[in-house]
Amino acid sequence: MRGYTVLTKYIETAMKHANYEMIDDEQCFYGEIPGFKGVYASAANLEVCRNELSEVLEEWIFFRVYNHLDLPEVDGIRLQIIKDLVA
């Protein structure tokens, strides 16, 4: 599939595991992804919450890659950080 990257697949697959709940007497939605500590979002409606959660996940991935931290495997998809490309 043209233009479809491993990173895109990883994010989409992780998002399928997201859990959402209504909080504050149905005034707000909260979402998180099990196994992705610190990845959560809240918003006034479910669609915005999903979009924000996806953005938080992407930033979380870039932060971990930048800091050479491992990423969890999701449904057999694994992103590996190559620390040294130059020998």
Backbone as JSON Lines, residues from 0, in Angstrom:
{"i":0,"aa":"M","n":[0.85,-1.18,0.0],"ca":[0.0,0.0,0.0],"c":[0.89,1.24,0.0]}
{"i":1,"aa":"R","n":[0.77,2.06,-0.98],"ca":[1.6,3.23,-1.17],"c":[1.33,4.28,-0.09]}
{"i":2,"aa":"G","n":[2.41,4.83,0.49],"ca":[2.28,5.89,1.48],"c":[1.91,5.39,2.87]}
{"i":3,"aa":"Y","n":[1.8,4.1,3.04],"ca":[1.41,3.53,4.32],"c":[2.67,3.09,5.04]}
{"i":4,"aa":"T","n":[3.02,3.75,6.12],"ca":[4.27,3.47,6.81],"c":[4.04,2.56,8.01]}
{"i":5,"aa":"V","n":[5.12,1.98,8.5],"ca":[5.05,1.15,9.69],"c":[4.58,2.0,10.88]}
{"i":6,"aa":"L","n":[5.03,3.24,10.94],"ca":[4.6,4.12,12.03],"c":[3.09,4.35,11.99]}
{"i":7,"aa":"T","n":[2.54,4.58,10.82],"ca":[1.1,4.77,10.68],"c":[0.36,3.52,11.13]}
{"i":8,"aa":"K","n":[0.81,2.37,10.7],"ca":[0.18,1.11,11.09],"c":[0.27,0.91,12.6]}
{"i":9,"aa":"Y","n":[1.4,1.23,13.18],"ca":[1.61,1.09,14.63],"c":[0.61,1.98,15.38]}
{"i":10,"aa":"I","n":[0.49,3.23,14.96],"ca":[-0.44,4.16,15.63],"c":[-1.88,3.69,15.47]}
{"i":11,"aa":"E","n":[-2.26,3.31,14.27],"ca":[-3.63,2.85,14.04],"c":[-3.94,1.61,14.87]}
{"i":12,"aa":"T","n":[-2.99,0.69,14.95],"ca":[-3.21,-0.54,15.71],"c":[-3.29,-0.24,17.2]}
{"i":13,"aa":"A","n":[-2.43,0.63,17.71],"ca":[-2.49,1.0,19.12],"c":[-3.82,1.68,19.45]}
{"i":14,"aa":"M","n":[-4.29,2.53,18.55],"ca":[-5.54,3.24,18.78],"c":[-6.74,2.29,18.86]}
{"i":15,"aa":"K","n":[-6.66,1.14,18.22],"ca":[-7.74,0.15,18.3],"c":[-7.88,-0.41,19.72]}
{"i":16,"aa":"H","n":[-6.84,-0.26,20.52],"ca":[-6.87,-0.76,21.91],"c":[-7.29,0.33,22.91]}
{"i":17,"aa":"A","n":[-7.57,1.51,22.41],"ca":[-7.93,2.63,23.3],"c":[-9.24,2.35,24.03]}
{"i":18,"aa":"N","n":[-9.29,2.8,25.26],"ca":[-10.5,2.72,26.08],"c":[-11.0,4.13,26.32]}
{"i":19,"aa":"Y","n":[-12.31,4.31,26.23],"ca":[-12.92,5.62,26.43],"c":[-14.02,5.51,27.48]}
{"i":20,"aa":"E","n":[-14.19,6.59,28.22],"ca":[-15.29,6.64,29.18],"c":[-15.78,8.07,29.32]}
{"i":21,"aa":"M","n":[-17.04,8.2,29.67],"ca":[-17.6,9.52,29.95],"c":[-17.32,9.87,31.4]}
{"i":22,"aa":"I","n":[-16.89,11.09,31.6],"ca":[-16.64,11.56,32.97],"c":[-17.37,12.89,33.18]}
{"i":23,"aa":"D","n":[-17.4,13.34,34.4],"ca":[-18.04,14.61,34.74],"c":[-19.5,14.65,34.29]}
{"i":24,"aa":"D","n":[-20.27,13.65,34.69],"ca":[-21.7,13.61,34.37],"c":[-21.97,13.79,32.88]}
{"i":25,"aa":"E","n":[-21.22,13.04,32.08],"ca":[-21.38,13.02,30.62],"c":[-21.04,14.35,29.94]}
{"i":26,"aa":"Q","n":[-20.2,15.15,30.57],"ca":[-19.77,16.41,29.98],"c":[-18.42,16.29,29.28]}
{"i":27,"aa":"C","n":[-17.74,15.16,29.47],"ca":[-16.39,15.04,28.95],"c":[-16.07,13.56,28.7]}
{"i":28,"aa":"F","n":[-15.25,13.29,27.69],"ca":[-14.77,11.95,27.41],"c":[-13.3,11.86,27.78]}
{"i":29,"aa":"Y","n":[-12.91,10.72,28.31],"ca":[-11.53,10.44,28.68],"c":[-11.11,9.19,27.92]}
{"i":30,"aa":"G","n":[-9.91,9.22,27.34],"ca":[-9.4,8.06,26.62],"c":[-7.96,7.76,26.99]}
{"i":31,"aa":"E","n":[-7.63,6.48,26.99],"ca":[-6.25,6.04,27.26],"c":[-6.01,4.74,26.52]}
{"i":32,"aa":"I","n":[-4.72,4.39,26.37],"ca":[-4.35,3.15,25.69],"c":[-3.56,2.3,26.68]}
{"i":33,"aa":"P","n":[-4.09,1.14,27.05],"ca":[-3.37,0.26,27.97],"c":[-1.98,-0.08,27.44]}
{"i":34,"aa":"G","n":[-1.0,-0.05,28.33],"ca":[0.38,-0.36,27.95],"c":[1.19,0.83,27.48]}
{"i":35,"aa":"F","n":[0.54,1.99,27.35],"ca":[1.21,3.22,26.92],"c":[1.1,4.25,28.04]}
{"i":36,"aa":"K","n":[1.96,4.09,29.03],"ca":[1.9,4.92,30.23],"c":[2.05,6.4,29.88]}
{"i":37,"aa":"G","n":[1.1,7.19,30.36],"ca":[1.14,8.63,30.12],"c":[0.42,9.07,28.86]}
{"i":38,"aa":"V","n":[-0.12,8.12,28.1],"ca":[-0.85,8.47,26.87],"c":[-2.34,8.49,27.19]}
{"i":39,"aa":"Y","n":[-2.87,9.7,27.33],"ca":[-4.29,9.86,27.62],"c":[-4.75,11.22,27.11]}
{"i":40,"aa":"A","n":[-6.06,11.37,26.98],"ca":[-6.63,12.63,26.51],"c":[-8.05,12.76,27.06]}
{"i":41,"aa":"S","n":[-8.52,13.99,27.1],"ca":[-9.92,14.23,27.45],"c":[-10.43,15.39,26.59]}
{"i":42,"aa":"A","n":[-11.71,15.31,26.26],"ca":[-12.31,16.34,25.4],"c":[-13.83,16.32,25.58]}
{"i":43,"aa":"A","n":[-14.46,17.35,25.05],"ca":[-15.9,17.51,25.2],"c":[-16.7,16.45,24.44]}
{"i":44,"aa":"N","n":[-16.13,15.9,23.35],"ca":[-16.85,14.83,22.65],"c":[-15.87,13.73,22.25]}
{"i":45,"aa":"L","n":[-16.44,12.58,21.9],"ca":[-15.63,11.39,21.64],"c":[-14.7,11.57,20.43]}
{"i":46,"aa":"E","n":[-15.17,12.18,19.37],"ca":[-14.35,12.36,18.17],"c":[-13.11,13.21,18.47]}
{"i":47,"aa":"V","n":[-13.29,14.3,19.19],"ca":[-12.15,15.16,19.54],"c":[-11.21,14.42,20.48]}
{"i":48,"aa":"C","n":[-11.77,13.65,21.41],"ca":[-10.95,12.87,22.33],"c":[-10.09,11.87,21.56]}
{"i":49,"aa":"R","n":[-10.67,11.18,20.58],"ca":[-9.9,10.24,19.75],"c":[-8.77,10.95,19.01]}
{"i":50,"aa":"N","n":[-9.07,12.08,18.42],"ca":[-8.05,12.83,17.68],"c":[-6.92,13.28,18.6]}
{"i":51,"aa":"E","n":[-7.27,13.79,19.76],"ca":[-6.25,14.24,20.72],"c":[-5.42,13.07,21.22]}
{"i":52,"aa":"L","n":[-6.08,11.93,21.48],"ca":[-5.35,10.75,21.93],"c":[-4.35,10.29,20.88]}
{"i":53,"aa":"S","n":[-4.73,10.32,19.63],"ca":[-3.82,9.95,18.54],"c":[-2.62,10.9,18.48]}
{"i":54,"aa":"E","n":[-2.85,12.18,18.65],"ca":[-1.76,13.16,18.65],"c":[-0.83,12.95,19.83]}
{"i":55,"aa":"V","n":[-1.4,12.69,21.01],"ca":[-0.59,12.43,22.2],"c":[0.26,11.18,21.98]}
{"i":56,"aa":"L","n":[-0.33,10.14,21.41],"ca":[0.41,8.91,21.13],"c":[1.58,9.19,20.19]}
{"i":57,"aa":"E","n":[1.34,9.94,19.14],"ca":[2.42,10.25,18.19],"c":[3.55,11.02,18.88]}
{"i":58,"aa":"E","n":[3.23,12.01,19.67],"ca":[4.25,12.77,20.4],"c":[4.99,11.88,21.38]}
{"i":59,"aa":"W","n":[4.28,10.98,22.05],"ca":[4.87,10.05,23.0],"c":[5.88,9.15,22.29]}
{"i":60,"aa":"I","n":[5.53,8.67,21.1],"ca":[6.44,7.82,20.32],"c":[7.7,8.6,19.95]}
{"i":61,"aa":"F","n":[7.55,9.81,19.45],"ca":[8.72,10.62,19.07],"c":[9.6,10.92,20.28]}
{"i":62,"aa":"F","n":[8.99,11.21,21.42],"ca":[9.75,11.45,22.65],"c":[10.58,10.22,23.01]}
{"i":63,"aa":"R","n":[9.97,9.06,22.96],"ca":[10.67,7.83,23.33],"c":[11.78,7.49,22.32]}
{"i":64,"aa":"V","n":[11.51,7.71,21.05],"ca":[12.55,7.47,20.04],"c":[13.72,8.42,20.27]}
{"i":65,"aa":"Y","n":[13.43,9.69,20.47],"ca":[14.48,10.69,20.69],"c":[15.35,10.33,21.9]}
{"i":66,"aa":"N","n":[14.72,9.78,22.94],"ca":[15.43,9.43,24.16],"c":[15.89,7.98,24.21]}
{"i":67,"aa":"H","n":[15.82,7.29,23.07],"ca":[16.27,5.9,22.94],"c":[15.59,4.98,23.96]}
{"i":68,"aa":"L","n":[14.29,5.17,24.14],"ca":[13.51,4.33,25.05],"c":[12.71,3.31,24.23]}
{"i":69,"aa":"D","n":[12.53,2.15,24.79],"ca":[11.79,1.1,24.1],"c":[10.33,1.49,23.92]}
{"i":70,"aa":"L","n":[9.74,0.89,22.89],"ca":[8.32,1.07,22.61],"c":[7.64,-0.29,22.74]}
{"i":71,"aa":"P","n":[6.41,-0.3,23.26],"ca":[5.72,-1.59,23.39],"c":[5.33,-2.19,22.04]}
{"i":72,"aa":"E","n":[5.33,-3.5,21.99],"ca":[4.86,-4.2,20.8],"c":[3.33,-4.17,20.82]}
{"i":73,"aa":"V","n":[2.73,-3.97,19.64],"ca":[1.27,-3.9,19.53],"c":[0.83,-4.88,18.45]}
{"i":74,"aa":"D","n":[0.14,-5.92,18.85],"ca":[-0.38,-6.92,17.91],"c":[0.68,-7.38,16.91]}
{"i":75,"aa":"G","n":[1.87,-7.64,17.41],"ca":[2.96,-8.13,16.55],"c":[3.74,-7.06,15.83]}
{"i":76,"aa":"I","n":[3.33,-5.81,15.96],"ca":[4.05,-4.7,15.33],"c":[5.04,-4.14,16.33]}
{"i":77,"aa":"R","n":[6.27,-4.07,15.9],"ca":[7.32,-3.58,16.79],"c":[8.13,-2.49,16.1]}
{"i":78,"aa":"L","n":[8.28,-1.36,16.78],"ca":[9.17,-0.31,16.28],"c":[10.46,-0.43,17.05]}
{"i":79,"aa":"Q","n":[11.55,-0.57,16.34],"ca":[12.85,-0.7,16.98],"c":[13.67,0.57,16.78]}
{"i":80,"aa":"I","n":[14.39,0.93,17.8],"ca":[15.25,2.09,17.76],"c":[16.67,1.61,17.47]}
{"i":81,"aa":"I","n":[17.2,2.08,16.34],"ca":[18.58,1.75,16.0],"c":[19.46,2.87,16.54]}
{"i":82,"aa":"K","n":[20.29,2.54,17.51],"ca":[21.06,3.57,18.22],"c":[22.25,4.08,17.45]}
{"i":83,"aa":"D","n":[22.96,3.21,16.77],"ca":[24.16,3.64,16.05],"c":[24.11,3.1,14.62]}
{"i":84,"aa":"L","n":[24.0,4.0,13.67],"ca":[24.02,3.58,12.27],"c":[25.43,3.64,11.68]}
{"i":85,"aa":"V","n":[26.29,4.42,12.3],"ca":[27.66,4.59,11.79],"c":[28.6,3.77,12.67]}
{"i":86,"aa":"A","n":[29.38,2.91,12.04],"ca":[30.31,2.06,12.81],"c":[31.63,2.77,12.99]}
